[in-house]
Amino acid sequence: MNKLLKYISFFVLVCLLVSIRVFEEQLFYDPYLAFFKNDYLYIDSPRQEVLKLAASTTLRYVLNTIISLGILFVLFKDRSILKFSTLIYSIAYVVFMSLFLYFVINPRQEDYYLFFNVRRFLIQPLIALLLIPAFYYHKQRL
């Protein structure tokens, strides 16, 4: 892959991630978007449809994961990195979605901040922001 194609691919994939964020209110069901924009530590959790929320959050996680794996492949061109990243994303999904559903089903004000951060890992590509420097560092050491 020549450098121009690599840069264009990277730019397009990053634009896709940004698009998911920009159009999140139109694309996904998430009553917590408005909730966490307000003073959420002092108000009650919003009403939600748990199944619809879980499906929407899963869809968003899957889209972010696929795009993030594309970015990792464009940057490193290494299938072993892609396989390892897929494993990390799969384990993270199970852990974070379990915690997310617990917080949705059992809302308590003292857990809102932890819930906010768990939800953030599901709806934003934070794992990619952790993996990219880790793999870069690993490649430099080899």
Rosetta constraint file for C-alpha pairs under 8 A:
AtomPair CA 1 CA 5 HARMONIC 6.39 0.50
AtomPair CA 1 CA 6 HARMONIC 6.34 0.50
AtomPair CA 2 CA 6 HARMONIC 6.23 0.50
AtomPair CA 3 CA 7 HARMONIC 6.13 0.50
AtomPair CA 4 CA 8 HARMONIC 6.14 0.50
AtomPair CA 5 CA 9 HARMONIC 5.94 0.50
AtomPair CA 6 CA 10 HARMONIC 6.07 0.50
AtomPair CA 6 CA 74 HARMONIC 6.24 0.50
AtomPair CA 6 CA 75 HARMONIC 7.66 0.50
AtomPair CA 7 CA 11 HARMONIC 6.03 0.50
AtomPair CA 8 CA 12 HARMONIC 6.10 0.50
AtomPair CA 9 CA 13 HARMONIC 6.16 0.50
AtomPair CA 9 CA 74 HARMONIC 7.10 0.50
AtomPair CA 10 CA 14 HARMONIC 6.15 0.50
AtomPair CA 10 CA 71 HARMONIC 6.03 0.50
AtomPair CA 10 CA 74 HARMONIC 6.58 0.50
AtomPair CA 10 CA 75 HARMONIC 7.72 0.50
AtomPair CA 11 CA 15 HARMONIC 6.08 0.50
AtomPair CA 12 CA 16 HARMONIC 6.25 0.50
AtomPair CA 13 CA 17 HARMONIC 6.46 0.50
AtomPair CA 13 CA 67 HARMONIC 6.07 0.50
AtomPair CA 13 CA 68 HARMONIC 7.76 0.50
AtomPair CA 13 CA 70 HARMONIC 7.21 0.50
AtomPair CA 13 CA 71 HARMONIC 6.42 0.50
AtomPair CA 14 CA 18 HARMONIC 6.23 0.50
AtomPair CA 14 CA 67 HARMONIC 8.00 0.50
AtomPair CA 14 CA 71 HARMONIC 7.73 0.50
AtomPair CA 15 CA 19 HARMONIC 5.99 0.50
AtomPair CA 16 CA 20 HARMONIC 6.31 0.50
AtomPair CA 16 CA 67 HARMONIC 7.40 0.50
AtomPair CA 17 CA 21 HARMONIC 6.54 0.50
AtomPair CA 17 CA 64 HARMONIC 6.58 0.50
AtomPair CA 17 CA 67 HARMONIC 7.01 0.50
AtomPair CA 17 CA 125 HARMONIC 7.78 0.50
AtomPair CA 18 CA 22 HARMONIC 6.08 0.50
AtomPair CA 19 CA 23 HARMONIC 5.93 0.50
AtomPair CA 20 CA 24 HARMONIC 5.64 0.50
AtomPair CA 20 CA 27 HARMONIC 7.79 0.50
AtomPair CA 20 CA 60 HARMONIC 7.96 0.50
AtomPair CA 21 CA 124 HARMONIC 7.79 0.50
AtomPair CA 23 CA 27 HARMONIC 6.07 0.50
AtomPair CA 24 CA 28 HARMONIC 5.65 0.50
AtomPair CA 25 CA 29 HARMONIC 7.15 0.50
AtomPair CA 25 CA 30 HARMONIC 7.48 0.50
AtomPair CA 25 CA 33 HARMONIC 7.81 0.50
AtomPair CA 28 CA 56 HARMONIC 5.60 0.50
AtomPair CA 28 CA 57 HARMONIC 7.52 0.50
AtomPair CA 28 CA 60 HARMONIC 7.46 0.50
AtomPair CA 29 CA 52 HARMONIC 7.11 0.50
AtomPair CA 29 CA 53 HARMONIC 6.04 0.50
AtomPair CA 29 CA 56 HARMONIC 5.81 0.50
AtomPair CA 29 CA 57 HARMONIC 7.90 0.50
AtomPair CA 30 CA 53 HARMONIC 6.14 0.50
AtomPair CA 30 CA 56 HARMONIC 7.46 0.50
AtomPair CA 30 CA 57 HARMONIC 7.73 0.50
AtomPair CA 31 CA 35 HARMONIC 6.71 0.50
AtomPair CA 31 CA 46 HARMONIC 6.60 0.50
AtomPair CA 31 CA 47 HARMONIC 7.57 0.50
AtomPair CA 31 CA 48 HARMONIC 6.55 0.50
AtomPair CA 32 CA 36 HARMONIC 5.87 0.50
AtomPair CA 32 CA 46 HARMONIC 7.10 0.50
AtomPair CA 33 CA 37 HARMONIC 6.48 0.50
AtomPair CA 34 CA 38 HARMONIC 6.59 0.50
AtomPair CA 35 CA 39 HARMONIC 7.74 0.50
AtomPair CA 35 CA 40 HARMONIC 5.97 0.50
AtomPair CA 35 CA 45 HARMONIC 7.43 0.50
AtomPair CA 35 CA 46 HARMONIC 6.97 0.50
AtomPair CA 36 CA 40 HARMONIC 5.51 0.50
AtomPair CA 36 CA 116 HARMONIC 7.32 0.50
AtomPair CA 39 CA 43 HARMONIC 7.04 0.50
AtomPair CA 40 CA 44 HARMONIC 7.54 0.50
AtomPair CA 40 CA 45 HARMONIC 7.95 0.50
AtomPair CA 40 CA 112 HARMONIC 7.39 0.50
AtomPair CA 41 CA 109 HARMONIC 6.24 0.50
AtomPair CA 41 CA 110 HARMONIC 7.76 0.50
AtomPair CA 41 CA 112 HARMONIC 6.49 0.50
AtomPair CA 41 CA 113 HARMONIC 7.49 0.50
AtomPair CA 42 CA 109 HARMONIC 7.31 0.50
AtomPair CA 43 CA 109 HARMONIC 7.80 0.50
AtomPair CA 44 CA 109 HARMONIC 7.28 0.50
AtomPair CA 45 CA 107 HARMONIC 6.49 0.50
AtomPair CA 45 CA 109 HARMONIC 7.98 0.50
AtomPair CA 48 CA 53 HARMONIC 7.10 0.50
AtomPair CA 49 CA 53 HARMONIC 5.96 0.50
AtomPair CA 50 CA 54 HARMONIC 6.00 0.50
AtomPair CA 50 CA 101 HARMONIC 7.99 0.50
AtomPair CA 50 CA 104 HARMONIC 7.37 0.50
AtomPair CA 50 CA 105 HARMONIC 7.70 0.50
AtomPair CA 51 CA 55 HARMONIC 6.10 0.50
AtomPair CA 52 CA 56 HARMONIC 6.06 0.50
AtomPair CA 53 CA 57 HARMONIC 5.99 0.50
AtomPair CA 54 CA 58 HARMONIC 5.98 0.50
AtomPair CA 54 CA 101 HARMONIC 7.52 0.50
AtomPair CA 55 CA 59 HARMONIC 6.11 0.50
AtomPair CA 56 CA 60 HARMONIC 6.24 0.50
AtomPair CA 57 CA 61 HARMONIC 6.10 0.50
AtomPair CA 57 CA 122 HARMONIC 6.93 0.50
AtomPair CA 57 CA 123 HARMONIC 6.58 0.50
AtomPair CA 58 CA 62 HARMONIC 6.06 0.50
AtomPair CA 58 CA 122 HARMONIC 7.80 0.50
AtomPair CA 59 CA 63 HARMONIC 6.16 0.50
AtomPair CA 60 CA 64 HARMONIC 6.12 0.50
AtomPair CA 60 CA 122 HARMONIC 7.71 0.50
AtomPair CA 60 CA 123 HARMONIC 6.05 0.50
AtomPair CA 61 CA 65 HARMONIC 5.94 0.50
AtomPair CA 61 CA 93 HARMONIC 7.90 0.50
AtomPair CA 61 CA 122 HARMONIC 5.54 0.50
AtomPair CA 61 CA 123 HARMONIC 5.74 0.50
AtomPair CA 61 CA 124 HARMONIC 7.55 0.50
AtomPair CA 62 CA 66 HARMONIC 6.10 0.50
AtomPair CA 63 CA 67 HARMONIC 6.26 0.50
AtomPair CA 64 CA 68 HARMONIC 5.90 0.50
AtomPair CA 64 CA 123 HARMONIC 7.72 0.50
AtomPair CA 64 CA 124 HARMONIC 7.08 0.50
AtomPair CA 64 CA 125 HARMONIC 5.86 0.50
AtomPair CA 65 CA 69 HARMONIC 5.98 0.50
AtomPair CA 65 CA 89 HARMONIC 7.07 0.50
AtomPair CA 65 CA 125 HARMONIC 7.23 0.50
AtomPair CA 66 CA 70 HARMONIC 6.23 0.50
AtomPair CA 67 CA 71 HARMONIC 6.29 0.50
AtomPair CA 68 CA 72 HARMONIC 6.22 0.50
AtomPair CA 68 CA 125 HARMONIC 7.01 0.50
AtomPair CA 68 CA 128 HARMONIC 5.93 0.50
AtomPair CA 69 CA 73 HARMONIC 6.12 0.50
AtomPair CA 69 CA 82 HARMONIC 6.53 0.50
AtomPair CA 69 CA 85 HARMONIC 7.25 0.50
AtomPair CA 69 CA 86 HARMONIC 7.53 0.50
AtomPair CA 69 CA 128 HARMONIC 7.99 0.50
AtomPair CA 70 CA 74 HARMONIC 6.13 0.50
AtomPair CA 71 CA 75 HARMONIC 6.11 0.50
AtomPair CA 72 CA 76 HARMONIC 5.96 0.50
AtomPair CA 72 CA 77 HARMONIC 7.56 0.50
AtomPair CA 72 CA 81 HARMONIC 7.78 0.50
AtomPair CA 72 CA 82 HARMONIC 7.00 0.50
AtomPair CA 72 CA 128 HARMONIC 7.84 0.50
AtomPair CA 72 CA 132 HARMONIC 6.88 0.50
AtomPair CA 73 CA 77 HARMONIC 4.78 0.50
AtomPair CA 73 CA 78 HARMONIC 6.40 0.50
AtomPair CA 73 CA 79 HARMONIC 7.45 0.50
AtomPair CA 73 CA 81 HARMONIC 7.84 0.50
AtomPair CA 73 CA 82 HARMONIC 6.50 0.50
AtomPair CA 76 CA 81 HARMONIC 7.73 0.50
AtomPair CA 78 CA 82 HARMONIC 6.54 0.50
AtomPair CA 79 CA 83 HARMONIC 6.14 0.50
AtomPair CA 80 CA 84 HARMONIC 6.09 0.50
AtomPair CA 81 CA 85 HARMONIC 5.94 0.50
AtomPair CA 81 CA 135 HARMONIC 7.70 0.50
AtomPair CA 82 CA 86 HARMONIC 6.09 0.50
AtomPair CA 83 CA 87 HARMONIC 6.35 0.50
AtomPair CA 84 CA 88 HARMONIC 6.27 0.50
AtomPair CA 85 CA 89 HARMONIC 6.06 0.50
AtomPair CA 85 CA 131 HARMONIC 7.73 0.50
AtomPair CA 86 CA 90 HARMONIC 6.08 0.50
AtomPair CA 87 CA 91 HARMONIC 6.20 0.50
AtomPair CA 88 CA 92 HARMONIC 5.99 0.50
AtomPair CA 89 CA 93 HARMONIC 6.00 0.50
AtomPair CA 89 CA 127 HARMONIC 7.64 0.50
AtomPair CA 90 CA 94 HARMONIC 6.47 0.50
AtomPair CA 91 CA 95 HARMONIC 6.27 0.50
AtomPair CA 92 CA 96 HARMONIC 5.79 0.50
AtomPair CA 93 CA 97 HARMONIC 5.60 0.50
AtomPair CA 93 CA 122 HARMONIC 7.28 0.50
AtomPair CA 94 CA 98 HARMONIC 6.01 0.50
AtomPair CA 95 CA 99 HARMONIC 6.39 0.50
AtomPair CA 96 CA 100 HARMONIC 5.90 0.50
AtomPair CA 96 CA 118 HARMONIC 6.03 0.50
AtomPair CA 96 CA 119 HARMONIC 7.56 0.50
AtomPair CA 96 CA 121 HARMONIC 7.32 0.50
AtomPair CA 96 CA 122 HARMONIC 6.77 0.50
AtomPair CA 97 CA 101 HARMONIC 6.02 0.50
AtomPair CA 97 CA 122 HARMONIC 7.37 0.50
AtomPair CA 98 CA 102 HARMONIC 6.24 0.50
AtomPair CA 99 CA 103 HARMONIC 6.26 0.50
AtomPair CA 99 CA 115 HARMONIC 7.86 0.50
AtomPair CA 99 CA 118 HARMONIC 7.10 0.50
AtomPair CA 100 CA 104 HARMONIC 6.17 0.50
AtomPair CA 100 CA 115 HARMONIC 6.65 0.50
AtomPair CA 100 CA 118 HARMONIC 6.37 0.50
AtomPair CA 100 CA 119 HARMONIC 6.27 0.50
AtomPair CA 101 CA 105 HARMONIC 5.98 0.50
AtomPair CA 102 CA 106 HARMONIC 5.83 0.50
AtomPair CA 103 CA 107 HARMONIC 5.27 0.50
AtomPair CA 103 CA 108 HARMONIC 7.67 0.50
AtomPair CA 103 CA 111 HARMONIC 7.46 0.50
AtomPair CA 103 CA 115 HARMONIC 6.15 0.50
AtomPair CA 107 CA 111 HARMONIC 7.25 0.50
AtomPair CA 107 CA 112 HARMONIC 7.57 0.50
AtomPair CA 108 CA 112 HARMONIC 6.69 0.50
AtomPair CA 111 CA 115 HARMONIC 6.02 0.50
AtomPair CA 112 CA 116 HARMONIC 5.94 0.50
AtomPair CA 113 CA 117 HARMONIC 6.48 0.50
AtomPair CA 114 CA 118 HARMONIC 6.22 0.50
AtomPair CA 115 CA 119 HARMONIC 5.98 0.50
AtomPair CA 116 CA 120 HARMONIC 6.18 0.50
AtomPair CA 117 CA 121 HARMONIC 6.59 0.50
AtomPair CA 118 CA 122 HARMONIC 6.79 0.50
AtomPair CA 119 CA 123 HARMONIC 6.27 0.50
AtomPair CA 120 CA 124 HARMONIC 5.68 0.50
AtomPair CA 120 CA 126 HARMONIC 7.84 0.50
AtomPair CA 121 CA 125 HARMONIC 6.94 0.50
AtomPair CA 121 CA 126 HARMONIC 5.88 0.50
AtomPair CA 121 CA 127 HARMONIC 7.12 0.50
AtomPair CA 125 CA 129 HARMONIC 6.88 0.50
AtomPair CA 126 CA 130 HARMONIC 6.52 0.50
AtomPair CA 127 CA 131 HARMONIC 6.12 0.50
AtomPair CA 128 CA 132 HARMONIC 5.90 0.50
AtomPair CA 129 CA 133 HARMONIC 7.19 0.50
AtomPair CA 130 CA 134 HARMONIC 6.49 0.50
AtomPair CA 131 CA 135 HARMONIC 5.99 0.50
AtomPair CA 132 CA 136 HARMONIC 6.08 0.50
AtomPair CA 133 CA 137 HARMONIC 5.97 0.50
AtomPair CA 134 CA 138 HARMONIC 6.14 0.50
AtomPair CA 135 CA 139 HARMONIC 6.05 0.50
AtomPair CA 136 CA 140 HARMONIC 6.24 0.50
AtomPair CA 137 CA 141 HARMONIC 6.34 0.50
AtomPair CA 138 CA 142 HARMONIC 6.62 0.50
